[in-house]
């Protein structure tokens, strides 16, 4: 597992980074989508589990790095993740959480102070916001961003490798591209394995169990034009779907689209 | 333009490389396809032009590096290309040549001793054999090799950038892949820009002017199965098509499939 190092370890401790500013705003009650917030900084999917389940979840991520790329995790019971952010408190710094009991969301609070326990482990997983920034830097148009809707996501027939109680199909996100742009998108996102990396499929949705591209299982539909091909990336919703279907007694995640903003720069995640 | 250095410059002068052995066989009259010959060594497309046209052709290659990646060229009137092979003689070491006059092939000799002139410049351009080796090393199946036919090639509606009398459409070669393999093929061939590099198109042949995938303009047709997508690479036949349509008074090329075998290793061409 790659280990990333946030900027405070490079001597930036006095600087109020836009990422830290955003986390402090969340801590003070801001509870809106983090899309477009603190541009250039890595945002992450969150999964918090009791220690007795954390080992199996960690193995699940290890076995399924494309949907579940770990960019940081906490020590047991520790609310900080120094590698991901200065002064980060995982109990308060995400805009909105989901508290799961027996596979159901029972609450969507803006902090989890009341739910925190000394046996909890927090996992932060890479998110497509990072590679979307790289695609847009390259001049590649991203349909759902242009349309100001959520990315369409689909449950597939691609089985994740199971670990302990964690099992289920991979969830993918879809972005349509003209063919030459799709080729460029493969190249660009290949540089970012810690935020889902290269696509897992393109061109034939039905081959991965998607019967109707117009009906995503999560997010909003976007049009795939006749001169485009749909390109599919492994999606960070996968662990939430898996946590739901495992019907764990207790887990906490972020609410979709309301992510943890870290002090890592998206550019730091490029392997080339 | 990248400059490559063949192995004799690294102290291998005493070794009879399989590539040199193949060139000597050609010099002695062997005139068969070089597919599968001297595996691991770079093979090249050949274009020989009078000096007064060579400048424009060089610019054409510079402007169109995907179909026309230069891996070596001779000094004016020089029959050797030291960077590409020990003891290489461009007049004899290709299995079969094509002599062009006014845009027509007038002869297909096994050497060009009688045609050589002191004003000629030889260009050696990268060829898909190199990236096909890389694809096969990766375990990706290549349909036309499995079927033992020539790769299907198509004239497209993608215009090359013109230079002097050189102009015309890009010719592409096609290999069908299952979607995940197509993504891997983009990654693998991206490492080899000097032998056409990443694909130029995938998925929608008609968008690049290919009306019937079953009817290639050169080579042999291969089936694209329902669970596959056609992937298109810029092809080294492009300069021959351009030389033909430029109706140059005089030019020499290799005969298709009967290439110049160099002492460069395919692996040396990888940029990563």
Interface residues (C-beta under 8 A of the other chain):
Chain A: X178 X179 X180 X182 X183 X186 X187 X190 X198 X199 X200 X201 X202 X203 X204 X207 X227 X229 X272
Chain B: X179 X180 X182 X183 X186 X187 X190 X198 X199 X200 X201 X202 X203 X204 X207 X227 X229 X272
